[in-house]
């Protein structure tokens, strides 16, 4: 059974994480949250999340990876994720 992964951010690091996870067996990227969807036309629309909360609140996602350059938002998302368990 695959571990479902959500990625918050899809800049250089987020895209590299997605590519690596796509190569791993046992893991599947379920959602990727991006700030500017129009800048990610190569992203499969079924993976697109317009807000990080779509990933944090998704019970199907077991692993959340944060790859954004905004430290305040990153901390907020980390705390929200920890609170959700």
TIRO-2110 file (N, C-alpha, C; in Angstrom, 1 decimal):
// TIRO-2110
0.8, -1.2, 0.0, N, 1, A
0.0, 0.0, 0.0, CA, 1, A
0.9, 1.2, 0.0, C, 1, A
0.6, 2.2, -0.9, N, 2, A
1.4, 3.4, -1.0, CA, 2, A
1.1, 4.3, 0.2, C, 2, A
2.2, 5.1, 0.5, N, 3, A
2.1, 6.2, 1.5, CA, 3, A
1.8, 7.4, 0.6, C, 3, A
0.7, 8.1, 0.9, N, 4, A
0.3, 9.3, 0.2, CA, 4, A
1.0, 10.5, 0.7, C, 4, A
1.6, 11.3, -0.2, N, 5, A
2.4, 12.5, 0.1, CA, 5, A
1.7, 13.7, -0.4, C, 5, A
1.8, 14.8, 0.4, N, 6, A
1.4, 16.1, 0.0, CA, 6, A
2.6, 17.0, 0.0, C, 6, A
2.8, 17.9, -1.0, N, 7, A
3.9, 18.8, -1.0, CA, 7, A
3.4, 20.2, -1.0, C, 7, A
3.9, 21.0, -0.1, N, 8, A
3.5, 22.4, 0.0, CA, 8, A
4.6, 23.2, -0.6, C, 8, A
4.4, 23.7, -1.8, N, 9, A
5.4, 24.5, -2.6, CA, 9, A
5.9, 23.7, -3.7, C, 9, A
6.2, 24.4, -4.9, N, 10, A
6.7, 23.7, -6.0, CA, 10, A
7.7, 24.5, -6.8, C, 10, A
8.6, 25.1, -6.0, N, 11, A
9.7, 25.8, -6.7, CA, 11, A
10.7, 24.8, -7.0, C, 11, A
12.0, 25.2, -7.0, N, 12, A
13.1, 24.3, -7.3, CA, 12, A
13.1, 23.1, -6.4, C, 12, A
13.0, 23.3, -5.1, N, 13, A
13.0, 22.2, -4.2, CA, 13, A
11.8, 21.3, -4.2, C, 13, A
10.6, 21.9, -4.3, N, 14, A
9.4, 21.2, -4.3, CA, 14, A
9.2, 20.3, -5.5, C, 14, A
9.7, 20.9, -6.7, N, 15, A
9.6, 20.1, -7.9, CA, 15, A
10.6, 18.9, -7.9, C, 15, A
11.8, 19.2, -7.3, N, 16, A
12.8, 18.1, -7.2, CA, 16, A
12.2, 17.0, -6.2, C, 16, A
11.6, 17.4, -5.1, N, 17, A
11.0, 16.4, -4.2, CA, 17, A
9.9, 15.6, -5.0, C, 17, A
9.1, 16.2, -5.7, N, 18, A
8.0, 15.5, -6.5, CA, 18, A
8.7, 14.5, -7.4, C, 18, A
9.7, 14.9, -8.2, N, 19, A
10.3, 14.0, -9.1, CA, 19, A
11.0, 12.8, -8.4, C, 19, A
11.6, 13.0, -7.3, N, 20, A
12.2, 11.9, -6.5, CA, 20, A
11.1, 11.0, -6.0, C, 20, A
10.1, 11.5, -5.5, N, 21, A
9.0, 10.7, -4.9, CA, 21, A
8.3, 9.9, -6.0, C, 21, A
8.2, 10.5, -7.2, N, 22, A
7.6, 9.7, -8.3, CA, 22, A
8.5, 8.5, -8.7, C, 22, A
9.7, 8.5, -8.4, N, 23, A
10.7, 7.4, -8.7, CA, 23, A
10.7, 6.4, -7.6, C, 23, A
10.2, 6.7, -6.4, N, 24, A
10.2, 5.7, -5.3, CA, 24, A
9.0, 4.8, -5.3, C, 24, A
9.2, 3.6, -5.1, N, 25, A
8.1, 2.7, -4.9, CA, 25, A
7.5, 2.8, -3.5, C, 25, A
6.2, 2.7, -3.4, N, 26, A
5.6, 2.7, -2.1, CA, 26, A
5.1, 4.1, -1.7, C, 26, A
5.4, 5.1, -2.5, N, 27, A
5.0, 6.5, -2.3, CA, 27, A
4.3, 7.1, -3.5, C, 27, A
3.3, 7.9, -3.2, N, 28, A
2.6, 8.6, -4.3, CA, 28, A
2.3, 10.0, -3.9, C, 28, A
2.6, 11.0, -4.8, N, 29, A
2.2, 12.4, -4.5, CA, 29, A
0.8, 12.5, -4.8, C, 29, A
0.0, 12.9, -3.8, N, 30, A
-1.5, 13.0, -4.0, CA, 30, A
-1.9, 14.4, -4.3, C, 30, A
-1.2, 15.4, -3.7, N, 31, A
-1.5, 16.8, -3.9, CA, 31, A
-0.2, 17.6, -3.8, C, 31, A
-0.2, 18.7, -4.5, N, 32, A
0.9, 19.7, -4.5, CA, 32, A
0.2, 21.1, -4.4, C, 32, A
0.5, 21.8, -3.3, N, 33, A
0.0, 23.2, -3.1, CA, 33, A
0.9, 24.2, -3.7, C, 33, A
0.4, 25.0, -4.6, N, 34, A
1.2, 26.1, -5.2, CA, 34, A
0.5, 27.4, -5.0, C, 34, A
1.3, 28.5, -4.9, N, 35, A
0.8, 29.8, -4.7, CA, 35, A
0.2, 30.4, -6.0, C, 35, A
0.9, 30.1, -7.2, N, 36, A
0.4, 30.6, -8.5, CA, 36, A
0.2, 29.5, -9.4, C, 36, A
-1.0, 28.9, -9.5, N, 37, A
-1.3, 27.8, -10.4, CA, 37, A
-0.9, 28.0, -11.8, C, 37, A
-1.1, 29.2, -12.3, N, 38, A
-0.8, 29.5, -13.7, CA, 38, A
0.7, 29.3, -14.1, C, 38, A
1.5, 29.3, -13.1, N, 39, A
3.0, 29.2, -13.3, CA, 39, A
3.4, 27.7, -13.3, C, 39, A
2.4, 26.8, -13.1, N, 40, A
2.7, 25.4, -13.0, CA, 40, A
1.8, 24.6, -14.0, C, 40, A
1.8, 25.0, -15.3, N, 41, A
1.0, 24.3, -16.3, CA, 41, A
1.4, 22.9, -16.5, C, 41, A
2.6, 22.5, -16.2, N, 42, A
3.1, 21.1, -16.3, CA, 42, A
2.6, 20.2, -15.2, C, 42, A
2.0, 20.8, -14.2, N, 43, A
1.5, 20.0, -13.0, CA, 43, A
0.2, 19.4, -13.4, C, 43, A
0.0, 18.1, -13.2, N, 44, A
-1.2, 17.4, -13.5, CA, 44, A
-2.3, 18.1, -12.7, C, 44, A
-3.4, 18.5, -13.3, N, 45, A
-4.5, 19.2, -12.6, CA, 45, A
-5.1, 18.4, -11.4, C, 45, A
-5.0, 17.1, -11.4, N, 46, A
-5.6, 16.3, -10.3, CA, 46, A
-4.7, 16.4, -9.1, C, 46, A
-3.5, 16.9, -9.2, N, 47, A
-2.5, 17.0, -8.1, CA, 47, A
-2.6, 18.4, -7.5, C, 47, A
-3.2, 19.4, -8.2, N, 48, A
-3.2, 20.8, -7.8, CA, 48, A
-4.0, 21.0, -6.6, C, 48, A
-3.4, 21.7, -5.6, N, 49, A
-4.1, 22.2, -4.5, CA, 49, A
-3.7, 23.7, -4.4, C, 49, A
-4.7, 24.6, -4.4, N, 50, A
-4.5, 26.0, -4.4, CA, 50, A
-4.1, 26.6, -3.0, C, 50, A
-4.4, 25.8, -2.0, N, 51, A
-4.0, 26.2, -0.6, CA, 51, A
-3.4, 25.1, 0.1, C, 51, A
-2.5, 25.4, 1.0, N, 52, A
-1.8, 24.4, 1.8, CA, 52, A
-2.8, 23.6, 2.7, C, 52, A
-3.8, 24.3, 3.1, N, 53, A
-4.8, 23.7, 4.0, CA, 53, A
-5.5, 22.5, 3.3, C, 53, A
-5.6, 22.5, 2.0, N, 54, A
-6.1, 21.3, 1.3, CA, 54, A
-5.3, 20.1, 1.5, C, 54, A
-4.0, 20.3, 1.8, N, 55, A
-3.1, 19.1, 2.0, CA, 55, A
-3.2, 18.8, 3.5, C, 55, A
-3.0, 19.8, 4.4, N, 56, A
-3.0, 19.6, 5.8, CA, 56, A
-4.3, 19.0, 6.3, C, 56, A
-5.4, 19.3, 5.8, N, 57, A
-6.7, 18.8, 6.2, CA, 57, A
-7.1, 17.5, 5.5, C, 57, A
-6.3, 17.0, 4.6, N, 58, A
-6.7, 15.8, 3.8, CA, 58, A
-6.3, 14.5, 4.6, C, 58, A
-7.3, 13.8, 5.0, N, 59, A
-7.1, 12.6, 5.7, CA, 59, A
-6.4, 11.5, 4.9, C, 59, A
-6.4, 11.6, 3.6, N, 60, A
-5.8, 10.6, 2.7, CA, 60, A
-4.3, 10.7, 2.7, C, 60, A
-3.8, 11.9, 3.1, N, 61, A
-2.3, 12.2, 3.0, CA, 61, A
-1.7, 11.8, 4.4, C, 61, A
-0.7, 10.9, 4.3, N, 62, A
0.1, 10.5, 5.5, CA, 62, A
1.3, 11.3, 5.7, C, 62, A
1.9, 11.8, 4.7, N, 63, A
3.2, 12.5, 4.7, CA, 63, A
3.1, 13.9, 4.1, C, 63, A
3.5, 14.9, 4.8, N, 64, A
3.4, 16.3, 4.3, CA, 64, A
4.9, 16.9, 4.3, C, 64, A
5.3, 17.3, 3.1, N, 65, A
6.6, 17.9, 2.9, CA, 65, A
6.4, 19.4, 2.6, C, 65, A
7.1, 20.3, 3.3, N, 66, A
7.0, 21.7, 3.1, CA, 66, A
8.3, 22.2, 2.4, C, 66, A
8.0, 22.9, 1.3, N, 67, A
9.2, 23.4, 0.4, CA, 67, A
8.9, 24.8, -0.1, C, 67, A
8.6, 25.7, 0.9, N, 68, A
8.4, 27.1, 0.5, CA, 68, A
9.4, 28.0, 1.1, C, 68, A
9.5, 29.2, 0.6, N, 69, A
10.6, 30.1, 1.1, CA, 69, A
10.0, 31.2, 2.0, C, 69, A
8.8, 31.0, 2.5, N, 70, A
8.2, 32.0, 3.4, CA, 70, A
8.3, 31.3, 4.8, C, 70, A
9.2, 31.8, 5.7, N, 71, A
9.4, 31.1, 7.0, CA, 71, A
8.2, 31.3, 7.9, C, 71, A
7.5, 32.4, 7.8, N, 72, A
6.3, 32.5, 8.7, CA, 72, A
5.2, 31.6, 8.3, C, 72, A
4.9, 31.5, 7.0, N, 73, A
3.9, 30.5, 6.6, CA, 73, A
4.4, 29.1, 6.8, C, 73, A
5.7, 28.8, 6.6, N, 74, A
6.2, 27.4, 6.8, CA, 74, A
6.0, 27.0, 8.3, C, 74, A
6.2, 27.9, 9.2, N, 75, A
6.0, 27.6, 10.6, CA, 75, A
4.6, 27.4, 10.9, C, 75, A
3.7, 28.3, 10.4, N, 76, A
2.3, 28.1, 10.6, CA, 76, A
1.8, 26.8, 10.1, C, 76, A
2.2, 26.4, 8.9, N, 77, A
1.8, 25.1, 8.3, CA, 77, A
2.4, 23.9, 9.1, C, 77, A
3.6, 24.0, 9.6, N, 78, A
4.2, 23.0, 10.5, CA, 78, A
3.3, 22.8, 11.7, C, 78, A
3.0, 23.9, 12.4, N, 79, A
2.2, 23.8, 13.6, CA, 79, A
0.8, 23.2, 13.3, C, 79, A
0.2, 23.7, 12.2, N, 80, A
-1.2, 23.1, 11.9, CA, 80, A
-1.1, 21.6, 11.6, C, 80, A
0.0, 21.2, 11.0, N, 81, A
0.1, 19.8, 10.7, CA, 81, A
0.3, 19.0, 11.9, C, 81, A
1.2, 19.5, 12.8, N, 82, A
1.4, 18.8, 14.1, CA, 82, A
0.1, 18.7, 14.9, C, 82, A
-0.7, 19.7, 14.9, N, 83, A
-1.9, 19.7, 15.7, CA, 83, A
-2.9, 18.7, 15.1, C, 83, A
-2.9, 18.5, 13.8, N, 84, A
-3.8, 17.5, 13.1, CA, 84, A
-3.4, 16.1, 13.5, C, 84, A
-2.1, 15.9, 13.8, N, 85, A
-1.6, 14.6, 14.2, CA, 85, A
-1.1, 13.9, 13.0, C, 85, A
END
